[in-house]
Amino acid sequence: MFLLGGPVNGDLSNYIRSMRLMLHDLAQPLSVMAGTVDLLMIESDPASRQFDDIKHISDQLQLIIDKMNEIRSLAREMNSSVETGKVVKAV
């Protein structure tokens, strides 16, 4: 658990910054994969078995990207709280 307002502010800010950078680094290849899979889906026959598999992969990649965006948003909010000196409790 972290309680902000003391000497851990700098450390927590560094952890949040590192987390945001890692999430960004993960989002880039996932976006490339999602784009490639979407192109495969466009080029596939909707009646084929492969189309269903490709659609499933596309849907799952989008779920991952959405969750990562939620985590990035949370990290952004946490970073803002650290910078403004608000007390934030995280477990």
Secondary structure, 3 states (H helix, E strand, C coil): CEECCCCCHHHHHHHHHHHHHHHHHHHHHHHHHHHHHHHHHHHCCCCCHHHHHHHHHHHHHHHHHHHHHHHHHHHHHHHHHHHHCCCCEEC
